[in-house]
């Protein structure tokens, strides 16, 4: 996954999950007619656009919140993964007790892929 600083050409679509300054940077990477989908705000920081940053060629910033039941969609994803059709990239696997360490690594962009936590049975 490229970091915003690695992107040298304008892009048509960005799905952005970090928010804050990262969202502002992603906006600046959009080509005319491009679309920025804001689907999260893990940074917890404000996004501050410089004056006139949103004036110019037409670009779109759209937000997304999942406001519907996701059980059927999640079941389909699990089925596809079980069949090997969908292969999620796992970059971290450890006990749920390592949550803080994993969260820090994810925020620091030191994990490529998903973090998976193992739960042990009480038996």
C-alpha positions in Angstrom: 0.0 0.0 0.0 1.6 3.3 -1.0 1.9 6.1 1.4 0.5 9.5 0.2 4.1 10.8 -0.1 4.9 8.0 -2.6 2.1 9.0 -5.0 3.5 11.1 -7.8 0.6 11.3 -10.2 -3.0 12.5 -9.6 -5.4 9.7 -8.7 -9.1 9.2 -9.5 -10.3 7.5 -6.3 -9.1 7.5 -2.7 -10.7 5.5 0.1 -9.4 7.2 3.2 -9.6 5.9 6.8 -7.2 8.0 8.8 -8.7 11.5 8.6 -7.0 14.6 9.8 -3.9 15.8 7.9 -4.0 12.5 5.9 -7.4 13.4 4.5 -6.2 16.8 3.5 -3.2 15.2 1.7 -5.4 12.7 0.0 -7.6 15.6 -1.3 -4.6 17.2 -2.8 -3.8 14.0 -4.7 -7.1 13.9 -6.6 -7.2 14.4 -10.3 -10.0 16.6 -11.8 -13.2 14.6 -11.4 -11.7 12.5 -8.7 -13.5 11.2 -5.6 -12.3 10.9 -2.0 -14.3 8.5 0.1 -13.9 9.3 3.8 -14.8 6.0 5.7 -13.0 6.5 9.0 -11.1 8.9 11.3 -8.6 6.8 13.2 -6.2 9.8 13.7 -8.7 11.7 15.8 -7.1 14.9 14.5 -8.9 17.7 12.6 -8.6 18.1 8.9 -7.6 21.7 8.2 -7.7 22.7 4.5 -5.8 25.8 3.4 -7.7 28.6 1.9 -9.0 27.8 -1.6 -7.9 24.1 -1.3 -11.5 23.1 -2.2 -11.8 25.6 -5.1 -10.8 24.6 -8.6 -11.4 21.6 -10.8 -14.4 19.6 -9.7 -13.6 16.9 -7.2 -15.8 15.1 -4.6 -15.4 14.3 -0.9 -18.0 11.8 0.2 -18.5 10.4 3.7 -19.7 6.9 4.4 -21.2 5.3 7.5 -22.6 1.8 7.6 -26.0 2.4 9.0 -27.6 -1.0 8.1 -27.3 -4.5 9.4 -24.1 -6.0 8.1 -24.7 -9.7 9.2 -25.5 -11.0 5.7 -22.5 -9.1 4.1 -20.1 -10.4 6.8 -21.4 -13.9 6.3 -20.7 -13.6 2.6 -17.2 -12.3 3.3 -16.5 -15.2 5.6 -17.9 -17.7 3.0 -15.6 -16.2 0.3 -12.6 -16.4 2.6 -13.4 -20.0 3.6 -13.6 -20.9 -0.1 -10.3 -19.2 -0.9 -11.9 -16.8 -3.3 -11.1 -13.8 -1.0 -7.7 -13.9 0.6 -7.3 -11.3 3.4 -3.8 -10.1 3.9 -2.9 -10.7 7.6 0.0 -8.6 8.8 -0.4 -9.1 12.6 -1.5 -12.2 14.5 -1.3 -12.4 18.3 -3.4 -12.7 21.5 -6.1 -10.1 22.1 -4.1 -9.1 25.1 -1.7 -7.5 22.7 -4.4 -5.1 21.4 -2.6 -1.9 22.5 0.6 -3.0 20.8 -1.2 -3.9 17.6 -3.2 -0.7 17.6 0.0 1.3 17.9 1.6 -0.6 15.0 -1.5 -0.1 12.9 -1.6 3.6 13.6 2.1 3.8 12.9 1.5 2.1 9.5 3.9 -0.8 10.5 1.4 -3.5 9.7 0.7 -4.4 6.1 -2.8 -6.0 6.1 -5.2 -6.9 8.9 -4.6 -7.4 12.6 -6.0 -10.7 13.8 -6.5 -11.4 17.5 -6.6 -14.9 18.9 -9.1 -15.7 21.7 -8.4 -18.6 23.9 -11.1 -20.8 25.3 -11.7 -20.7 29.1 -11.9 -24.5 29.1 
